[in-house]
């Protein structure tokens, strides 16, 4: 028979163990901690430097969404660089887990600026662990105009765009089709004399024709400066930009089932998410799906570990509850098969076997006593004696009582 420790071993084996922790070579030094906060770093040819915003809890093992920020070009050198814009956006985006990268561009020269900006973006992706399907392009004034040019020339690089006080150039308006389905946020100050209401209306017309979903904000008493009061709202909008597909919806369903510790529901939701990932690969969600699968395994392990513990106090109840849980998992692969293995092990557990034997004896003994008492009440002493003898032959709680009844009826029969 399987012993209790063996049952515990089976329970542990029922869940897939995670990967072994990384081990450094004997004399290897751990990598230096990643720089976080806001800071300047080297860029690529065509841009002077990159000004970065990185969450303080940055972990290179995780994927991070990215805002790629194009600063304005103004008459002032202080506002024609990325620092003030990254610093303001960082207050809202870094706590949400977004990285911000802003190349210092000496100029935006339409076609000539596209490759340098793409090269700088490529360097960001090589340096930080970026979720490539959640890169949002943000531009302000001339940076917004350049953002539209970059988005229409390389739409596959971006999941959405935020344009602050900057129009879509004429050539770009007719090139929006590749951005179909990806969201855009347009901000305009009502007092902006350059990007006026007519320009905004024309942009909306072309975006609607290209089936680009647009959120428009027009701020009264505002011109073309950075809309600081609107940044929390726009940051929230950015945080809800996802690539086309049902990754997020399926992950949300899985999250709800996991929170409820609904193993069958979570199993179904996980299979649905894995199907979507197989159909449309998404590295960041692969990692998320694996983490949630590990969480489901932990819930399964915790659930059935309860029955192992209960078997010490009430073996029969432990088996009954394990069987009920296994029944509820029917069809929830692979947990249904693992649950059946654990139930089978419980049935062979010496504590359970003994408890079931005792329970069966109690059930049969009670049945025999009822039949004996009924026969005795009708005066059929021979039949009553037959049932009392059967009850007396069992190891159960009323065995002594049944033995006395046998002795009593045998004495009556002998007297007759």
C-alpha positions in Angstrom: 0.0 0.0 0.0 1.1 3.6 -0.6 2.2 5.3 2.5 1.3 8.8 3.5 4.7 10.2 2.6 4.4 8.6 -0.8 1.0 10.3 -1.3 2.6 13.6 -0.5 5.3 12.9 -3.0 2.7 12.1 -5.6 1.0 15.4 -4.8 4.2 17.3 -5.3 4.8 15.5 -8.6 1.4 16.3 -9.9 2.4 19.9 -10.6 5.1 20.8 -13.1 8.1 22.1 -11.4 9.4 25.5 -12.4 12.8 26.1 -14.0 15.9 25.9 -11.8 17.3 29.2 -10.6 20.1 30.6 -12.7 23.6 29.7 -11.3 26.5 32.0 -11.9 29.9 30.6 -12.8 32.3 30.2 -10.0 34.1 33.5 -10.5 31.4 35.3 -12.4 30.1 38.6 -11.1 26.4 39.4 -11.2 25.4 41.9 -13.8 25.3 45.5 -12.6 21.8 46.7 -11.6 19.9 48.4 -14.4 19.8 52.2 -14.2 16.4 53.5 -13.4 14.7 56.9 -13.1 15.4 59.5 -15.8 18.8 59.8 -17.3 20.8 60.6 -20.5 22.4 57.8 -22.5 24.2 57.3 -25.8 22.1 57.2 -29.0 22.9 56.3 -32.6 24.0 58.3 -35.6 21.6 61.1 -36.5 20.4 61.8 -33.0 22.5 63.4 -30.3 21.5 61.2 -27.3 18.6 59.4 -25.7 16.9 60.7 -22.7 15.3 57.8 -20.8 12.7 57.1 -18.2 12.9 53.6 -16.6 10.7 52.3 -13.8 12.5 51.9 -10.5 11.6 48.2 -10.3 12.9 47.4 -13.8 13.6 43.7 -14.2 15.3 42.6 -17.4 13.5 39.3 -17.1 10.1 41.0 -17.7 8.7 42.8 -20.7 7.9 46.6 -20.6 5.7 48.7 -22.8 7.5 51.7 -24.3 6.5 55.3 -25.1 8.8 56.6 -27.9 8.7 60.4 -27.4 9.5 63.0 -30.1 10.1 66.4 -28.6 9.1 69.7 -30.2 11.2 72.2 -32.1 10.8 75.7 -30.7 12.6 79.0 -30.7 14.0 78.1 -27.4 16.9 75.6 -26.9 15.4 74.7 -23.4 12.2 73.4 -24.9 13.7 71.9 -28.1 15.1 68.9 -26.3 13.5 65.8 -24.7 14.4 66.3 -21.0 11.4 68.5 -19.9 8.9 66.3 -21.7 10.2 63.0 -20.5 10.4 64.4 -16.9 6.7 65.4 -17.0 5.5 62.2 -18.7 7.6 60.1 -16.3 5.5 61.1 -13.3 2.5 59.3 -14.8 3.9 56.5 -17.0 6.8 55.1 -14.9 4.5 54.1 -12.0 2.4 52.3 -14.6 5.4 50.2 -15.7 6.2 52.0 -18.9 9.6 52.9 -20.2 10.0 56.2 -22.0 12.7 56.8 -24.6 13.2 60.2 -26.3 15.9 60.8 -28.9 17.5 64.2 -29.0 16.9 65.2 -32.6 18.8 68.2 -33.9 16.1 68.6 -36.6 13.1 66.8 -38.2 13.7 66.7 -41.9 10.8 64.5 -42.9 12.2 61.6 -44.9 15.8 62.2 -43.8 14.9 61.9 -40.1 13.0 58.6 -40.4 16.0 56.2 -40.4 17.9 58.0 -37.5 14.7 57.8 -35.4 14.2 54.1 -36.3 17.9 53.4 -35.5 17.5 55.1 -32.1 14.4 53.0 -31.4 16.3 49.9 -32.4 19.0 50.7 -29.9 16.4 51.1 -27.1 15.0 47.7 -27.8 18.5 46.2 -27.8 19.3 47.7 -24.4 16.0 47.3 -22.6 13.5 44.5 -22.5 10.7 46.1 -24.5 7.3 44.6 -25.3 7.5 45.2 -29.1 3.7 45.0 -29.5 3.1 47.8 -27.1 5.2 50.7 -28.3 3.2 53.9 -28.4 4.6 56.9 -30.4 4.1 60.3 -28.8 4.9 63.6 -30.4 4.5 67.3 -29.5 4.2 70.1 -32.0 6.9 69.4 -34.7 7.5 66.2 -32.9 3.8 65.3 -33.5 4.1 66.0 -37.2 7.2 63.9 -37.4 5.4 61.2 -35.4 2.7 60.9 -38.1 5.4 60.7 -40.8 7.2 57.9 -38.9 4.0 56.1 -38.1 2.8 56.0 -41.7 6.2 54.9 -43.0 6.7 52.2 -40.3 3.3 51.3 -38.9 4.4 47.9 -37.7 6.7 49.5 -35.1 3.8 51.1 -33.2 0.6 50.0 -31.4 -0.8 53.6 -31.2 0.0 57.2 -31.5 -0.5 60.4 -29.4 -0.2 63.7 -31.3 -0.1 66.9 -29.3 -0.7 70.1 -31.2 0.6 68.8 -34.5 -1.1 68.2 -37.8 -0.8 65.3 -40.2 1.1 66.5 -43.3 -0.8 66.2 -46.6 1.3 63.3 -47.9 0.9 61.4 -44.6 -2.9 61.9 -44.6 -3.1 59.7 -47.7 -0.8 57.1 -46.2 -2.8 56.3 -43.1 -4.3 53.0 -44.3 -1.5 50.8 -42.8 -2.4 52.2 -39.4 -6.0 50.9 -39.6 -7.3 49.6 -36.3 -4.6 51.2 -34.2 -5.7 53.9 -31.9 -4.8 57.6 -32.0 -5.1 60.4 -29.4 -5.2 63.9 -30.7 -4.8 66.9 -28.5 -5.4 70.5 -29.6 -5.4 73.7 -27.6 -8.4 75.8 -28.6 -6.2 78.9 -28.7 -3.6 77.2 -30.9 -3.3 79.6 -33.9 -1.2 77.1 -36.0 -3.0 73.8 -35.5 -6.4 75.2 -35.9 -9.9 73.7 -35.9 -10.0 73.3 -39.6 -6.7 71.3 -39.6 -8.0 69.1 -36.8 -11.2 68.5 -38.8 -9.3 67.5 -41.9 -7.1 65.1 -39.8 -10.3 63.5 -38.4 -11.7 63.1 -41.9 -8.7 61.2 -43.2 -8.3 59.1 -40.0 -11.9 58.1 -40.1 -11.5 57.1 -43.8 -8.5 54.9 -42.8 -10.5 53.4 -39.9 -8.1 54.7 -37.3 -10.0 54.9 -34.0 -9.5 58.5 -32.7 -9.8 60.1 -29.3 -9.9 63.9 -29.6 -9.3 66.4 -26.8 -9.7 70.1 -27.3 -8.7 72.1 -24.3 -10.2 75.6 -23.8 -7.9 78.5 -23.0 -4.9 76.5 -24.1 -2.5 77.1 -26.9 0.4 74.8 -28.1 2.3 74.2 -24.8 2.5 70.8 -23.2 -1.0 70.1 -21.6 0.2 69.2 -18.1 -3.3 68.8 -16.7 -4.2 66.4 -19.4 -1.2 64.1 -19.0 -2.8 61.8 -16.3 -5.8 61.2 -18.6 -3.6 60.7 -21.7 -1.3 58.4 -19.7 -4.3 56.3 -18.7 -5.3 56.1 -22.4 -1.8 55.0 -23.3 -1.9 52.3 -20.6 -4.9 50.8 -22.4 -3.3 50.6 -25.8 -2.9 46.9 -26.8 -2.2 45.2 -30.1 -5.1 43.8 -32.1 -6.3 40.4 -30.9 -7.9 39.0 -27.8 -4.8 38.5 -25.7 -5.9 40.9 -23.0 -9.5 39.8 -22.8 -8.5 36.1 -22.5 -5.9 37.0 -19.9 -8.5 39.0 -18.0 -10.8 35.9 -18.0 -7.9 33.8 -16.7 -7.1 36.3 -14.0 -10.7 36.3 -12.8 -10.8 32.5 -12.6 -7.5 32.4 -10.8 -8.6 35.0 -8.2 -11.7 32.8 -7.6 -9.5 29.7 -7.4 -11.8 28.2 -10.1 -9.5 25.5 -11.5 -11.8 24.3 -14.3 -12.6 27.9 -15.3 -8.9 28.8 -15.2 -8.0 25.7 -17.2 -10.4 26.7 -19.9 -9.3 30.3 -19.9 -5.6 29.3 -20.0 -6.2 27.0 -23.0 -8.0 29.8 -24.8 -5.1 32.2 -24.2 -2.5 29.6 -25.3 -4.5 29.1 -28.5 -4.5 32.8 -29.2 -0.7 32.9 -28.6 -0.1 30.0 -30.9 -2.2 31.7 -33.6 -0.6 35.1 -33.1 2.7 34.8 -31.2 3.3 37.5 -28.6 6.5 37.2 -26.5 5.3 39.4 -23.6 2.1 37.4 -23.3 3.9 34.1 -23.5 5.7 35.1 -20.4 2.5 36.2 -18.8 0.7 33.0 -19.7 3.5 30.9 -18.2 3.4 32.9 -15.0 -0.4 32.4 -14.8 -0.1 28.7 -15.6 2.4 28.4 -12.7 -0.2 30.2 -10.5 -2.9 27.7 -11.6 -0.5 24.8 -10.7 0.0 26.3 -7.2 -3.8 26.6 -6.7 -4.2 22.9 -7.7 -1.4 21.9 -5.4 -2.9 23.8 -2.5 -6.3 22.4 -3.1 -5.3 18.8 -3.0 -2.7 19.3 -0.2 -5.8 20.2 1.9 -7.1 16.7 1.4 -3.8 15.1 2.4 -3.8 17.1 5.6 -7.5 16.3 6.3 -6.7 12.6 5.9 -4.9 12.7 9.2 -8.1 13.7 11.1 -10.9 12.4 8.9 -9.7 10.0 6.2 -13.2 9.3 4.8 -14.0 13.0 4.5 -10.7 13.6 2.8 -11.4 11.0 0.2 -15.0 12.2 -0.4 -13.8 15.8 -0.9 -11.0 14.8 -3.2 -13.4 12.7 -5.3 -15.8 15.7 -5.5 -13.0 18.0 -6.6 -11.7 15.5 -9.1 -15.3 15.2 -10.5 -15.5 19.0 -10.8 -12.2 18.9 -12.8 -13.5 16.5 -15.4 -12.3 17.7 -18.8 -10.0 20.3 -17.3 -6.7 19.0 -18.8 -4.2 18.1 -17.4 -5.6 18.7 -13.9 -8.4 16.1 -14.3 -5.8 13.3 -14.8 -3.6 14.5 -12.0 -6.6 14.7 -9.7 -7.6 11.1 -10.5 -4.1 10.0 -9.6 -4.2 11.7 -6.2 -7.7 10.2 -5.6 -6.4 6.7 -6.5 -3.5 7.2 -4.1 -5.9 8.3 -1.3 -8.0 5.2 -1.8 -4.8 3.1 -1.2 -3.7 5.1 1.8 -3.7 2.8 4.9 -5.6 5.4 7.0 -8.3 5.7 4.4 -8.5 1.9 3.8 -9.0 1.3 7.6 -11.5 4.2 7.9 -13.5 2.9 5.0 -13.5 -0.6 6.5 -14.8 0.7 9.8 -17.5 2.8 8.1 -18.6 -0.2 6.1 -18.8 -2.3 9.2 -20.9 0.4 10.9 -23.2 0.6 8.0 -23.7 -3.1 7.7 -24.0 -3.6 11.5 -26.7 -0.9 11.7 -28.6 -2.6 8.9 -28.4 -6.0 10.6 -29.6 -4.6 13.9 -32.6 -2.9 12.3 -33.6 -6.2 10.7 -33.1 -8.2 13.9 -35.1 -5.7 15.9 -37.9 -5.8 13.4 -38.0 -9.6 13.4 -37.9 -9.7 17.2 -40.8 -7.2 17.4 -43.0 -9.5 15.3 -42.0 -12.6 17.4 -39.8 -14.2 14.7 -37.0 -15.1 17.1 -35.2 -17.4 14.7 -34.9 -14.6 12.1 -34.0 -12.1 14.8 -31.3 -14.4 16.1 -29.9 -14.8 12.6 -29.5 -11.1 12.1 -28.1 -10.5 15.6 -25.5 -13.1 15.0 -24.4 -11.3 11.8 -24.2 -8.0 13.6 -22.2 -9.6 16.5 -19.7 -11.0 13.9 -18.7 -7.5 12.8 -16.1 -5.2 14.5 -18.3 -2.2 15.0 -19.5 0.1 17.8 -22.6 -2.0 18.8 -21.0 -5.4 18.5 -21.2 -6.0 22.2 -24.9 -5.1 22.2 -25.5 -7.5 19.4 -23.6 -10.3 21.2 -25.8 -9.8 24.3 -28.9 -10.0 22.2 -27.6 -13.3 20.7 -27.1 -14.7 24.2 -30.5 -13.5 25.3 -32.4 -15.0 22.4 -30.4 -18.3 22.5 -31.4 -18.6 26.2 -35.0 -18.1 25.3 -34.8 -20.6 22.5 -33.1 -23.1 24.9 -35.8 -22.6 27.5 -38.4 -23.4 24.9 
